[in-house]
Amino acid sequence: MEANPTSHCTIYLWALVQAHKVMQEFIEVRFRNHGAFALVIVLHIFMTRVTRVALTNTIKRLKGWISALEKRKDKK
């Protein structure tokens, strides 16, 4: 970086204008429809998906907990 304060200000101003330009592109395509976001969204969906087996096992475990709670309630 230049030691000149004017150069610093010019670089920051240029970066700020570029950021606004990119943000306007994102807004115009409603974020999700922009190529930069599409990859991130697809990767997020891929990384956080739940398999059918995991969902079934979780449901079974929750039903077991509910049954145990209902049995305790009936004993009281």
PDB file of N, CA, C and O in Angstrom:
ATOM      1  N   MET A   1       0.839  -1.193   0.000  1.00  0.00           N
ATOM      2  CA  MET A   1       0.000   0.000   0.000  1.00  0.00           C
ATOM      3  C   MET A   1       0.877   1.248   0.000  1.00  0.00           C
ATOM      4  O   MET A   1       1.972   1.273   0.562  1.00  0.00           O
ATOM      5  N   GLU A   2       0.368   2.245  -0.631  1.00  0.00           N
ATOM      6  CA  GLU A   2       1.054   3.530  -0.686  1.00  0.00           C
ATOM      7  C   GLU A   2       0.964   4.223   0.670  1.00  0.00           C
ATOM      8  O   GLU A   2      -0.010   4.065   1.407  1.00  0.00           O
ATOM      9  N   ALA A   3       1.985   4.979   0.974  1.00  0.00           N
ATOM     10  CA  ALA A   3       1.975   5.744   2.212  1.00  0.00           C
ATOM     11  C   ALA A   3       1.158   7.031   2.059  1.00  0.00           C
ATOM     12  O   ALA A   3       0.817   7.676   3.050  1.00  0.00           O
ATOM     13  N   ASN A   4       0.855   7.391   0.839  1.00  0.00           N
ATOM     14  CA  ASN A   4       0.129   8.622   0.546  1.00  0.00           C
ATOM     15  C   ASN A   4      -1.337   8.496   0.979  1.00  0.00           C
ATOM     16  O   ASN A   4      -2.039   7.608   0.495  1.00  0.00           O
ATOM     17  N   PRO A   5      -1.813   9.361   1.877  1.00  0.00           N
ATOM     18  CA  PRO A   5      -3.212   9.282   2.326  1.00  0.00           C
ATOM     19  C   PRO A   5      -4.228   9.440   1.190  1.00  0.00           C
ATOM     20  O   PRO A   5      -5.312   8.859   1.240  1.00  0.00           O
ATOM     21  N   THR A   6      -3.883  10.212   0.184  1.00  0.00           N
ATOM     22  CA  THR A   6      -4.797  10.394  -0.951  1.00  0.00           C
ATOM     23  C   THR A   6      -4.971   9.074  -1.706  1.00  0.00           C
ATOM     24  O   THR A   6      -6.074   8.745  -2.144  1.00  0.00           O
ATOM     25  N   SER A   7      -3.888   8.328  -1.855  1.00  0.00           N
ATOM     26  CA  SER A   7      -3.967   7.027  -2.523  1.00  0.00           C
ATOM     27  C   SER A   7      -4.835   6.064  -1.725  1.00  0.00           C
ATOM     28  O   SER A   7      -5.625   5.309  -2.292  1.00  0.00           O
ATOM     29  N   HIS A   8      -4.679   6.097  -0.406  1.00  0.00           N
ATOM     30  CA  HIS A   8      -5.513   5.243   0.456  1.00  0.00           C
ATOM     31  C   HIS A   8      -6.988   5.567   0.260  1.00  0.00           C
ATOM     32  O   HIS A   8      -7.808   4.669   0.066  1.00  0.00           O
ATOM     33  N   CYS A   9      -7.317   6.839   0.310  1.00  0.00           N
ATOM     34  CA  CYS A   9      -8.717   7.245   0.144  1.00  0.00           C
ATOM     35  C   CYS A   9      -9.247   6.855  -1.228  1.00  0.00           C
ATOM     36  O   CYS A   9     -10.393   6.424  -1.355  1.00  0.00           O
ATOM     37  N   THR A  10      -8.424   7.004  -2.243  1.00  0.00           N
ATOM     38  CA  THR A  10      -8.846   6.647  -3.594  1.00  0.00           C
ATOM     39  C   THR A  10      -9.130   5.157  -3.712  1.00  0.00           C
ATOM     40  O   THR A  10     -10.114   4.753  -4.331  1.00  0.00           O
ATOM     41  N   ILE A  11      -8.269   4.346  -3.119  1.00  0.00           N
ATOM     42  CA  ILE A  11      -8.456   2.887  -3.158  1.00  0.00           C
ATOM     43  C   ILE A  11      -9.723   2.491  -2.415  1.00  0.00           C
ATOM     44  O   ILE A  11     -10.497   1.669  -2.907  1.00  0.00           O
ATOM     45  N   TYR A  12      -9.945   3.068  -1.226  1.00  0.00           N
ATOM     46  CA  TYR A  12     -11.162   2.756  -0.465  1.00  0.00           C
ATOM     47  C   TYR A  12     -12.416   3.182  -1.216  1.00  0.00           C
ATOM     48  O   TYR A  12     -13.412   2.460  -1.235  1.00  0.00           O
ATOM     49  N   LEU A  13     -12.361   4.354  -1.833  1.00  0.00           N
ATOM     50  CA  LEU A  13     -13.509   4.838  -2.598  1.00  0.00           C
ATOM     51  C   LEU A  13     -13.799   3.924  -3.781  1.00  0.00           C
ATOM     52  O   LEU A  13     -14.959   3.600  -4.035  1.00  0.00           O
ATOM     53  N   TRP A  14     -12.767   3.500  -4.508  1.00  0.00           N
ATOM     54  CA  TRP A  14     -12.921   2.589  -5.635  1.00  0.00           C
ATOM     55  C   TRP A  14     -13.561   1.263  -5.161  1.00  0.00           C
ATOM     56  O   TRP A  14     -14.489   0.755  -5.790  1.00  0.00           O
ATOM     57  N   ALA A  15     -13.049   0.715  -4.041  1.00  0.00           N
ATOM     58  CA  ALA A  15     -13.582  -0.541  -3.513  1.00  0.00           C
ATOM     59  C   ALA A  15     -15.042  -0.381  -3.093  1.00  0.00           C
ATOM     60  O   ALA A  15     -15.854  -1.279  -3.310  1.00  0.00           O
ATOM     61  N   LEU A  16     -15.370   0.751  -2.498  1.00  0.00           N
ATOM     62  CA  LEU A  16     -16.745   1.006  -2.072  1.00  0.00           C
ATOM     63  C   LEU A  16     -17.693   1.049  -3.267  1.00  0.00           C
ATOM     64  O   LEU A  16     -18.781   0.475  -3.222  1.00  0.00           O
ATOM     65  N   VAL A  17     -17.284   1.721  -4.322  1.00  0.00           N
ATOM     66  CA  VAL A  17     -18.117   1.795  -5.524  1.00  0.00           C
ATOM     67  C   VAL A  17     -18.283   0.415  -6.152  1.00  0.00           C
ATOM     68  O   VAL A  17     -19.376   0.073  -6.604  1.00  0.00           O
ATOM     69  N   GLN A  18     -17.218  -0.382  -6.187  1.00  0.00           N
ATOM     70  CA  GLN A  18     -17.305  -1.735  -6.727  1.00  0.00           C
ATOM     71  C   GLN A  18     -18.252  -2.596  -5.898  1.00  0.00           C
ATOM     72  O   GLN A  18     -19.027  -3.380  -6.446  1.00  0.00           O
ATOM     73  N   ALA A  19     -18.185  -2.446  -4.567  1.00  0.00           N
ATOM     74  CA  ALA A  19     -19.081  -3.211  -3.693  1.00  0.00           C
ATOM     75  C   ALA A  19     -20.540  -2.842  -3.955  1.00  0.00           C
ATOM     76  O   ALA A  19     -21.400  -3.722  -3.990  1.00  0.00           O
ATOM     77  N   HIS A  20     -20.826  -1.569  -4.137  1.00  0.00           N
ATOM     78  CA  HIS A  20     -22.197  -1.140  -4.434  1.00  0.00           C
ATOM     79  C   HIS A  20     -22.662  -1.677  -5.785  1.00  0.00           C
ATOM     80  O   HIS A  20     -23.828  -2.037  -5.950  1.00  0.00           O
ATOM     81  N   LYS A  21     -21.759  -1.728  -6.736  1.00  0.00           N
ATOM     82  CA  LYS A  21     -22.104  -2.265  -8.058  1.00  0.00           C
ATOM     83  C   LYS A  21     -22.485  -3.740  -7.955  1.00  0.00           C
ATOM     84  O   LYS A  21     -23.487  -4.172  -8.525  1.00  0.00           O
ATOM     85  N   VAL A  22     -21.685  -4.501  -7.230  1.00  0.00           N
ATOM     86  CA  VAL A  22     -21.980  -5.928  -7.060  1.00  0.00           C
ATOM     87  C   VAL A  22     -23.261  -6.123  -6.264  1.00  0.00           C
ATOM     88  O   VAL A  22     -24.070  -6.992  -6.590  1.00  0.00           O
ATOM     89  N   MET A  23     -23.450  -5.322  -5.228  1.00  0.00           N
ATOM     90  CA  MET A  23     -24.667  -5.436  -4.417  1.00  0.00           C
ATOM     91  C   MET A  23     -25.900  -5.150  -5.266  1.00  0.00           C
ATOM     92  O   MET A  23     -26.928  -5.805  -5.097  1.00  0.00           O
ATOM     93  N   GLN A  24     -25.814  -4.197  -6.163  1.00  0.00           N
ATOM     94  CA  GLN A  24     -26.945  -3.896  -7.039  1.00  0.00           C
ATOM     95  C   GLN A  24     -27.271  -5.093  -7.929  1.00  0.00           C
ATOM     96  O   GLN A  24     -28.442  -5.388  -8.169  1.00  0.00           O
ATOM     97  N   GLU A  25     -26.242  -5.781  -8.418  1.00  0.00           N
ATOM     98  CA  GLU A  25     -26.475  -6.999  -9.217  1.00  0.00           C
ATOM     99  C   GLU A  25     -27.208  -8.043  -8.382  1.00  0.00           C
ATOM    100  O   GLU A  25     -28.147  -8.678  -8.861  1.00  0.00           O
ATOM    101  N   PHE A  26     -26.780  -8.219  -7.140  1.00  0.00           N
ATOM    102  CA  PHE A  26     -27.426  -9.198  -6.255  1.00  0.00           C
ATOM    103  C   PHE A  26     -28.892  -8.840  -6.031  1.00  0.00           C
ATOM    104  O   PHE A  26     -29.765  -9.707  -6.082  1.00  0.00           O
ATOM    105  N   ILE A  27     -29.153  -7.578  -5.788  1.00  0.00           N
ATOM    106  CA  ILE A  27     -30.525  -7.136  -5.532  1.00  0.00           C
ATOM    107  C   ILE A  27     -31.393  -7.341  -6.765  1.00  0.00           C
ATOM    108  O   ILE A  27     -32.533  -7.792  -6.652  1.00  0.00           O
ATOM    109  N   GLU A  28     -30.866  -7.016  -7.935  1.00  0.00           N
ATOM    110  CA  GLU A  28     -31.645  -7.144  -9.169  1.00  0.00           C
ATOM    111  C   GLU A  28     -32.077  -8.581  -9.448  1.00  0.00           C
ATOM    112  O   GLU A  28     -33.155  -8.799 -10.001  1.00  0.00           O
ATOM    113  N   VAL A  29     -31.267  -9.551  -9.082  1.00  0.00           N
ATOM    114  CA  VAL A  29     -31.623 -10.955  -9.332  1.00  0.00           C
ATOM    115  C   VAL A  29     -32.126 -11.645  -8.062  1.00  0.00           C
ATOM    116  O   VAL A  29     -32.222 -12.870  -8.003  1.00  0.00           O
ATOM    117  N   ARG A  30     -32.443 -10.833  -7.046  1.00  0.00           N
ATOM    118  CA  ARG A  30     -33.010 -11.324  -5.788  1.00  0.00           C
ATOM    119  C   ARG A  30     -32.101 -12.356  -5.119  1.00  0.00           C
ATOM    120  O   ARG A  30     -32.587 -13.387  -4.654  1.00  0.00           O
ATOM    121  N   PHE A  31     -30.829 -12.105  -5.063  1.00  0.00           N
ATOM    122  CA  PHE A  31     -29.789 -12.886  -4.407  1.00  0.00           C
ATOM    123  C   PHE A  31     -29.743 -14.346  -4.848  1.00  0.00           C
ATOM    124  O   PHE A  31     -28.727 -14.784  -5.386  1.00  0.00           O
ATOM    125  N   ARG A  32     -30.788 -15.092  -4.641  1.00  0.00           N
ATOM    126  CA  ARG A  32     -30.775 -16.539  -4.909  1.00  0.00           C
ATOM    127  C   ARG A  32     -30.528 -16.875  -6.369  1.00  0.00           C
ATOM    128  O   ARG A  32     -29.991 -17.940  -6.674  1.00  0.00           O
ATOM    129  N   ASN A  33     -30.901 -16.008  -7.252  1.00  0.00           N
ATOM    130  CA  ASN A  33     -30.755 -16.286  -8.679  1.00  0.00           C
ATOM    131  C   ASN A  33     -29.400 -15.866  -9.231  1.00  0.00           C
ATOM    132  O   ASN A  33     -29.166 -15.975 -10.435  1.00  0.00           O
ATOM    133  N   HIS A  34     -28.518 -15.396  -8.384  1.00  0.00           N
ATOM    134  CA  HIS A  34     -27.186 -14.982  -8.833  1.00  0.00           C
ATOM    135  C   HIS A  34     -26.232 -16.171  -8.733  1.00  0.00           C
ATOM    136  O   HIS A  34     -26.289 -16.942  -7.775  1.00  0.00           O
ATOM    137  N   GLY A  35     -25.370 -16.310  -9.714  1.00  0.00           N
ATOM    138  CA  GLY A  35     -24.435 -17.436  -9.754  1.00  0.00           C
ATOM    139  C   GLY A  35     -23.534 -17.530  -8.533  1.00  0.00           C
ATOM    140  O   GLY A  35     -23.154 -18.629  -8.128  1.00  0.00           O
ATOM    141  N   ALA A  36     -23.189 -16.400  -7.946  1.00  0.00           N
ATOM    142  CA  ALA A  36     -22.325 -16.411  -6.768  1.00  0.00           C
ATOM    143  C   ALA A  36     -23.030 -17.045  -5.574  1.00  0.00           C
ATOM    144  O   ALA A  36     -22.382 -17.677  -4.740  1.00  0.00           O
ATOM    145  N   PHE A  37     -24.330 -16.887  -5.483  1.00  0.00           N
ATOM    146  CA  PHE A  37     -25.077 -17.456  -4.362  1.00  0.00           C
ATOM    147  C   PHE A  37     -25.556 -18.871  -4.639  1.00  0.00           C
ATOM    148  O   PHE A  37     -25.701 -19.668  -3.712  1.00  0.00           O
ATOM    149  N   ALA A  38     -25.800 -19.190  -5.894  1.00  0.00           N
ATOM    150  CA  ALA A  38     -26.343 -20.506  -6.230  1.00  0.00           C
ATOM    151  C   ALA A  38     -25.439 -21.622  -5.731  1.00  0.00           C
ATOM    152  O   ALA A  38     -25.929 -22.598  -5.163  1.00  0.00           O
ATOM    153  N   LEU A  39     -24.145 -21.501  -5.927  1.00  0.00           N
ATOM    154  CA  LEU A  39     -23.217 -22.534  -5.463  1.00  0.00           C
ATOM    155  C   LEU A  39     -23.257 -22.670  -3.953  1.00  0.00           C
ATOM    156  O   LEU A  39     -23.262 -23.783  -3.427  1.00  0.00           O
ATOM    157  N   VAL A  40     -23.285 -21.557  -3.260  1.00  0.00           N
ATOM    158  CA  VAL A  40     -23.319 -21.584  -1.793  1.00  0.00           C
ATOM    159  C   VAL A  40     -24.598 -22.243  -1.301  1.00  0.00           C
ATOM    160  O   VAL A  40     -24.564 -23.042  -0.366  1.00  0.00           O
ATOM    161  N   ILE A  41     -25.717 -21.916  -1.917  1.00  0.00           N
ATOM    162  CA  ILE A  41     -26.997 -22.497  -1.503  1.00  0.00           C
ATOM    163  C   ILE A  41     -27.018 -24.000  -1.761  1.00  0.00           C
ATOM    164  O   ILE A  41     -27.455 -24.770  -0.906  1.00  0.00           O
ATOM    165  N   VAL A  42     -26.553 -24.417  -2.926  1.00  0.00           N
ATOM    166  CA  VAL A  42     -26.526 -25.851  -3.238  1.00  0.00           C
ATOM    167  C   VAL A  42     -25.611 -26.594  -2.277  1.00  0.00           C
ATOM    168  O   VAL A  42     -25.969 -27.666  -1.789  1.00  0.00           O
ATOM    169  N   LEU A  43     -24.439 -26.044  -1.997  1.00  0.00           N
ATOM    170  CA  LEU A  43     -23.532 -26.688  -1.043  1.00  0.00           C
ATOM    171  C   LEU A  43     -24.138 -26.757   0.347  1.00  0.00           C
ATOM    172  O   LEU A  43     -23.976 -27.757   1.046  1.00  0.00           O
ATOM    173  N   HIS A  44     -24.841 -25.695   0.758  1.00  0.00           N
ATOM    174  CA  HIS A  44     -25.490 -25.706   2.072  1.00  0.00           C
ATOM    175  C   HIS A  44     -26.559 -26.796   2.137  1.00  0.00           C
ATOM    176  O   HIS A  44     -26.644 -27.530   3.123  1.00  0.00           O
ATOM    177  N   ILE A  45     -27.359 -26.898   1.102  1.00  0.00           N
ATOM    178  CA  ILE A  45     -28.388 -27.935   1.063  1.00  0.00           C
ATOM    179  C   ILE A  45     -27.746 -29.319   1.112  1.00  0.00           C
ATOM    180  O   ILE A  45     -28.215 -30.202   1.829  1.00  0.00           O
ATOM    181  N   PHE A  46     -26.680 -29.501   0.351  1.00  0.00           N
ATOM    182  CA  PHE A  46     -25.993 -30.795   0.316  1.00  0.00           C
ATOM    183  C   PHE A  46     -25.396 -31.141   1.679  1.00  0.00           C
ATOM    184  O   PHE A  46     -25.494 -32.283   2.126  1.00  0.00           O
ATOM    185  N   MET A  47     -24.787 -30.173   2.331  1.00  0.00           N
ATOM    186  CA  MET A  47     -24.107 -30.433   3.605  1.00  0.00           C
ATOM    187  C   MET A  47     -25.078 -30.587   4.778  1.00  0.00           C
ATOM    188  O   MET A  47     -24.737 -31.236   5.767  1.00  0.00           O
ATOM    189  N   THR A  48     -26.268 -30.012   4.690  1.00  0.00           N
ATOM    190  CA  THR A  48     -27.196 -30.057   5.823  1.00  0.00           C
ATOM    191  C   THR A  48     -28.394 -30.963   5.585  1.00  0.00           C
ATOM    192  O   THR A  48     -29.337 -30.971   6.377  1.00  0.00           O
ATOM    193  N   ARG A  49     -28.363 -31.726   4.497  1.00  0.00           N
ATOM    194  CA  ARG A  49     -29.504 -32.585   4.209  1.00  0.00           C
ATOM    195  C   ARG A  49     -29.585 -33.708   5.248  1.00  0.00           C
ATOM    196  O   ARG A  49     -28.589 -34.082   5.867  1.00  0.00           O
ATOM    197  N   VAL A  50     -30.765 -34.216   5.412  1.00  0.00           N
ATOM    198  CA  VAL A  50     -31.008 -35.313   6.342  1.00  0.00           C
ATOM    199  C   VAL A  50     -31.456 -36.510   5.520  1.00  0.00           C
ATOM    200  O   VAL A  50     -32.383 -36.415   4.716  1.00  0.00           O
ATOM    201  N   THR A  51     -30.791 -37.632   5.731  1.00  0.00           N
ATOM    202  CA  THR A  51     -31.167 -38.826   4.984  1.00  0.00           C
ATOM    203  C   THR A  51     -32.465 -39.391   5.551  1.00  0.00           C
ATOM    204  O   THR A  51     -32.843 -39.100   6.686  1.00  0.00           O
ATOM    205  N   ARG A  52     -33.124 -40.187   4.755  1.00  0.00           N
ATOM    206  CA  ARG A  52     -34.376 -40.800   5.187  1.00  0.00           C
ATOM    207  C   ARG A  52     -34.142 -41.697   6.411  1.00  0.00           C
ATOM    208  O   ARG A  52     -34.966 -41.739   7.324  1.00  0.00           O
ATOM    209  N   VAL A  53     -33.018 -42.407   6.419  1.00  0.00           N
ATOM    210  CA  VAL A  53     -32.694 -43.301   7.539  1.00  0.00           C
ATOM    211  C   VAL A  53     -32.507 -42.489   8.819  1.00  0.00           C
ATOM    212  O   VAL A  53     -33.033 -42.857   9.869  1.00  0.00           O
ATOM    213  N   ALA A  54     -31.761 -41.387   8.734  1.00  0.00           N
ATOM    214  CA  ALA A  54     -31.532 -40.556   9.916  1.00  0.00           C
ATOM    215  C   ALA A  54     -32.846 -39.973  10.426  1.00  0.00           C
ATOM    216  O   ALA A  54     -33.073 -39.923  11.635  1.00  0.00           O
ATOM    217  N   LEU A  55     -33.706 -39.535   9.523  1.00  0.00           N
ATOM    218  CA  LEU A  55     -34.995 -38.991   9.922  1.00  0.00           C
ATOM    219  C   LEU A  55     -35.856 -40.064  10.588  1.00  0.00           C
ATOM    220  O   LEU A  55     -36.478 -39.811  11.620  1.00  0.00           O
ATOM    221  N   THR A  56     -35.891 -41.255  10.001  1.00  0.00           N
ATOM    222  CA  THR A  56     -36.668 -42.359  10.571  1.00  0.00           C
ATOM    223  C   THR A  56     -36.155 -42.721  11.956  1.00  0.00           C
ATOM    224  O   THR A  56     -36.950 -42.932  12.871  1.00  0.00           O
ATOM    225  N   ASN A  57     -34.844 -42.796  12.122  1.00  0.00           N
ATOM    226  CA  ASN A  57     -34.270 -43.119  13.431  1.00  0.00           C
ATOM    227  C   ASN A  57     -34.592 -42.052  14.468  1.00  0.00           C
ATOM    228  O   ASN A  57     -34.887 -42.373  15.619  1.00  0.00           O
ATOM    229  N   THR A  58     -34.537 -40.797  14.071  1.00  0.00           N
ATOM    230  CA  THR A  58     -34.860 -39.716  14.999  1.00  0.00           C
ATOM    231  C   THR A  58     -36.324 -39.774  15.407  1.00  0.00           C
ATOM    232  O   THR A  58     -36.645 -39.571  16.578  1.00  0.00           O
ATOM    233  N   ILE A  59     -37.207 -40.043  14.473  1.00  0.00           N
ATOM    234  CA  ILE A  59     -38.634 -40.156  14.789  1.00  0.00           C
ATOM    235  C   ILE A  59     -38.881 -41.311  15.751  1.00  0.00           C
ATOM    236  O   ILE A  59     -39.657 -41.174  16.696  1.00  0.00           O
ATOM    237  N   LYS A  60     -38.228 -42.449  15.517  1.00  0.00           N
ATOM    238  CA  LYS A  60     -38.386 -43.593  16.418  1.00  0.00           C
ATOM    239  C   LYS A  60     -37.907 -43.242  17.822  1.00  0.00           C
ATOM    240  O   LYS A  60     -38.560 -43.579  18.810  1.00  0.00           O
ATOM    241  N   ARG A  61     -36.762 -42.562  17.905  1.00  0.00           N
ATOM    242  CA  ARG A  61     -36.219 -42.189  19.213  1.00  0.00           C
ATOM    243  C   ARG A  61     -37.168 -41.229  19.931  1.00  0.00           C
ATOM    244  O   ARG A  61     -37.395 -41.371  21.132  1.00  0.00           O
ATOM    245  N   LEU A  62     -37.723 -40.251  19.205  1.00  0.00           N
ATOM    246  CA  LEU A  62     -38.661 -39.308  19.806  1.00  0.00           C
ATOM    247  C   LEU A  62     -39.933 -40.001  20.274  1.00  0.00           C
ATOM    248  O   LEU A  62     -40.464 -39.679  21.336  1.00  0.00           O
ATOM    249  N   LYS A  63     -40.423 -40.955  19.479  1.00  0.00           N
ATOM    250  CA  LYS A  63     -41.609 -41.709  19.897  1.00  0.00           C
ATOM    251  C   LYS A  63     -41.316 -42.505  21.159  1.00  0.00           C
ATOM    252  O   LYS A  63     -42.176 -42.634  22.030  1.00  0.00           O
ATOM    253  N   GLY A  64     -40.099 -43.041  21.260  1.00  0.00           N
ATOM    254  CA  GLY A  64     -39.707 -43.759  22.481  1.00  0.00           C
ATOM    255  C   GLY A  64     -39.686 -42.840  23.686  1.00  0.00           C
ATOM    256  O   GLY A  64     -40.169 -43.206  24.757  1.00  0.00           O
ATOM    257  N   TRP A  65     -39.139 -41.665  23.521  1.00  0.00           N
ATOM    258  CA  TRP A  65     -39.112 -40.701  24.625  1.00  0.00           C
ATOM    259  C   TRP A  65     -40.517 -40.298  25.037  1.00  0.00           C
ATOM    260  O   TRP A  65     -40.807 -40.177  26.227  1.00  0.00           O
ATOM    261  N   ILE A  66     -41.398 -40.087  24.055  1.00  0.00           N
ATOM    262  CA  ILE A  66     -42.782 -39.713  24.363  1.00  0.00           C
ATOM    263  C   ILE A  66     -43.474 -40.837  25.116  1.00  0.00           C
ATOM    264  O   ILE A  66     -44.193 -40.593  26.085  1.00  0.00           O
ATOM    265  N   SER A  67     -43.256 -42.063  24.670  1.00  0.00           N
ATOM    266  CA  SER A  67     -43.870 -43.208  25.361  1.00  0.00           C
ATOM    267  C   SER A  67     -43.377 -43.294  26.798  1.00  0.00           C
ATOM    268  O   SER A  67     -44.166 -43.532  27.712  1.00  0.00           O
ATOM    269  N   ALA A  68     -42.083 -43.103  27.000  1.00  0.00           N
ATOM    270  CA  ALA A  68     -41.534 -43.152  28.349  1.00  0.00           C
ATOM    271  C   ALA A  68     -42.120 -42.060  29.224  1.00  0.00           C
ATOM    272  O   ALA A  68     -42.438 -42.303  30.388  1.00  0.00           O
ATOM    273  N   LEU A  69     -42.267 -40.871  28.684  1.00  0.00           N
ATOM    274  CA  LEU A  69     -42.864 -39.770  29.444  1.00  0.00           C
ATOM    275  C   LEU A  69     -44.323 -40.058  29.771  1.00  0.00           C
ATOM    276  O   LEU A  69     -44.781 -39.759  30.874  1.00  0.00           O
ATOM    277  N   GLU A  70     -45.059 -40.636  28.823  1.00  0.00           N
ATOM    278  CA  GLU A  70     -46.468 -40.956  29.074  1.00  0.00           C
ATOM    279  C   GLU A  70     -46.595 -42.036  30.137  1.00  0.00           C
ATOM    280  O   GLU A  70     -47.506 -41.986  30.963  1.00  0.00           O
ATOM    281  N   LYS A  71     -45.687 -43.020  30.127  1.00  0.00           N
ATOM    282  CA  LYS A  71     -45.724 -44.069  31.158  1.00  0.00           C
ATOM    283  C   LYS A  71     -45.438 -43.485  32.530  1.00  0.00           C
ATOM    284  O   LYS A  71     -46.080 -43.875  33.506  1.00  0.00           O
ATOM    285  N   ARG A  72     -44.483 -42.551  32.631  1.00  0.00           N
ATOM    286  CA  ARG A  72     -44.197 -41.917  33.905  1.00  0.00           C
ATOM    287  C   ARG A  72     -45.388 -41.131  34.388  1.00  0.00           C
ATOM    288  O   ARG A  72     -45.704 -41.123  35.578  1.00  0.00           O
ATOM    289  N   LYS A  73     -46.056 -40.461  33.444  1.00  0.00           N
ATOM    290  CA  LYS A  73     -47.225 -39.663  33.793  1.00  0.00           C
ATOM    291  C   LYS A  73     -48.347 -40.554  34.320  1.00  0.00           C
ATOM    292  O   LYS A  73     -49.033 -40.196  35.277  1.00  0.00           O
ATOM    293  N   ASP A  74     -48.533 -41.723  33.686  1.00  0.00           N
ATOM    294  CA  ASP A  74     -49.588 -42.649  34.092  1.00  0.00           C
ATOM    295  C   ASP A  74     -49.298 -43.237  35.473  1.00  0.00           C
ATOM    296  O   ASP A  74     -50.230 -43.502  36.231  1.00  0.00           O
ATOM    297  N   LYS A  75     -48.029 -43.444  35.814  1.00  0.00           N
ATOM    298  CA  LYS A  75     -47.659 -44.010  37.117  1.00  0.00           C
ATOM    299  C   LYS A  75     -47.940 -43.023  38.249  1.00  0.00           C
ATOM    300  O   LYS A  75     -48.224 -43.433  39.374  1.00  0.00           O
ATOM    301  N   LYS A  76     -47.863 -41.737  37.955  1.00  0.00           N
ATOM    302  CA  LYS A  76     -48.120 -40.722  39.000  1.00  0.00           C
ATOM    303  C   LYS A  76     -49.576 -40.564  39.169  1.00  0.00           C
ATOM    304  O   LYS A  76     -50.018 -39.764  39.994  1.00  0.00           O
TER     305      LYS A  76
END
